[in-house]
Amino acid sequence: MAKSDTAYFVFDIESVADGALVSRLKYPGEKLAPTKAIAKYRAELLAENGKDFIPYTYQLPVSLVIAKVARDFRLVDLVALDEAQSRPHEIVRTFWEGWRKYDRPTLVTFNGRGFDLPLLELCAFRYGIQIGDWFAEDARSFDQPRYRYNNAAHLDLHEWLTNNGASRFNGGLSLAANLIGKPGKMEVAGHMVQDLWDAGKAAEIHDYCRGDVLDTYFIFLRSRVLAGDIDLKREHALIESTREWIEGQAAKCPGLARYLEAWGDWKSPWA
C-alpha cells in the first residue's frame, strides 16, 4: 500500500510526569528527587480532587501507538513509535514526521483535543520541532488543522459523540467500546501508567496503549456507520478482517493476545 493510501492515523498516547520539571517548578528550593516530587504532587492532587493524574503540561509521552487506516477504513498496520526505547523526543519527532510523510492523514482520537494533541504540540515546543503545516497560520481559520471543527484534519470521537461538548460522556472510551462489544479497559487503566513506568514495565504500557487504539478504531468504524460512510454489513466485514489481522500478530504480542481473549461481538437487537 502506498503511503498516500493511508487516510487516517487512529492513535493514542500514554505519558508520565517529568519529575525534574515537577521538582523545579512545584517545589523550588526543596531539592526533591524527581520520583519524590512526583509522589508529593500526586498526593496533593489526590487530596484536592480525588484524582492523582498530573496535568499534561508536566507530562512526557512514553508510548504512542498508531493504527494506520486506509481510505476504505481497513486496518493496515498497528505501530508503537520508538517502542524499544520509549524516548519522548523520538516519539514526538517520529509522529510529526510520519504525519507529514503520509500526506497529512486525518488524525482520529478519543479526547485527543483535550490531551493528546496539546501534549504533542507542547513537546514540539519543548524540542524545537517545526510543525508549521499543522498550525497553517496563513490558511483561513476554518481550514487550519487545529481549528476545533475541522474534522477533516482531526476527528475527536469524544467531541463527535457529545456534539463538541454539548453533553457529558460519562464512561469515556471504555463505555463507548463496550457499547459495541469491544473490551474497553481491562487490567490496566490510565491512572496506573505512572506506576508501571516507575516499575520498568514499559511493555505493559505499550500493550495497554494498543488496546486503547484498537477500541478507538472500532468506535471510529461505528461512527462511520452513523455518518453514512459505511453500512453495518461493511462494518462487520472490516471488524472480521481486523480480528484475523490481530490473530496473526497475537503470538508475538501478549497485549494483542489479551485483547482477543476479552473480545466481544456487537449483538443486533433486530437479529
Secondary structure, 3 states (H helix, E strand, C coil): CCHHHEEEEEEEEEEEECHHHHHHHHCCCCCCCHHHHHHHHHHHHHHHHCCCCCCHHHEEEEEEEEEEEECCCCEEEEEECCCCCCCHHHHHHHHHHHHHHCCCCEEEECCCCCCHHHHHHHHHHHHCCCCHHHHCCCCCHHHCCCCCCCCCCEEEHHHHHCCCCCCCCCCHHHHHHHHCCCCCCCCCCHHHHHHHHHCCCHHHHHHHHHHHHHHHHHHHHHHHHHHCCCCHHHHHHHHHHHHHHHHHHHHHCHHHHHHHHCCCCCCCCCC
